[in-house]
Amino acid sequence: IDANIVALGARTIGPVMAEEIVHTFLTTGFEGGRHQRRVDKITALEQR
């Protein structure tokens, strides 16, 4: 589980580019890193 969000500007990104961005976003794994602690907090709250 991760808490990533993607937002695309409809006026600045065409449909083909948007599709590529979303595909990459959905298929790239979460690396954790400096944000892992925050994700762990969210997970702990969800398990209550």
C-alpha positions as CSV (number, residue, x, y, z in Angstrom):
1,I,0.0,0.0,0.0
2,D,1.2,3.5,-0.8
3,A,-0.3,7.0,-0.8
4,N,0.8,8.3,-4.2
5,I,-1.4,10.7,-6.2
6,V,-1.1,11.8,-9.8
7,A,-2.7,14.9,-11.3
8,L,-2.7,15.9,-14.9
9,G,-3.6,19.2,-16.5
10,A,-6.2,18.7,-19.3
11,R,-5.1,21.8,-21.1
12,T,-1.3,21.1,-21.0
13,I,-1.1,17.3,-21.6
14,G,-2.6,15.6,-24.6
15,P,-4.4,12.3,-24.4
16,V,-1.5,10.1,-25.6
17,M,0.9,11.7,-23.2
18,A,-1.6,11.4,-20.4
19,E,-2.0,7.7,-21.1
20,E,1.8,7.2,-21.0
21,I,2.1,9.1,-17.7
22,V,-0.8,7.1,-16.1
23,H,0.6,3.8,-17.3
24,T,4.0,4.6,-15.9
25,F,2.5,5.8,-12.6
26,L,0.5,2.6,-12.2
27,T,3.3,0.2,-13.1
28,T,6.1,1.8,-11.1
29,G,6.7,0.3,-7.7
30,F,6.7,2.3,-4.5
31,E,10.3,2.6,-3.2
32,G,9.5,3.7,0.3
33,G,12.4,6.0,1.1
34,R,11.9,9.1,3.2
35,H,8.1,8.8,3.0
36,Q,7.8,5.2,4.3
37,R,7.2,6.3,7.9
38,R,4.2,8.3,6.8
39,V,2.8,5.4,4.9
40,D,3.3,3.2,7.9
41,K,1.3,5.6,10.0
42,I,-1.6,5.5,7.5
43,T,-1.5,1.7,7.5
44,A,-1.6,1.5,11.3
45,L,-4.6,3.8,11.4
46,E,-6.4,1.7,8.8
47,Q,-5.8,-1.5,10.8
48,R,-7.6,0.0,14.0
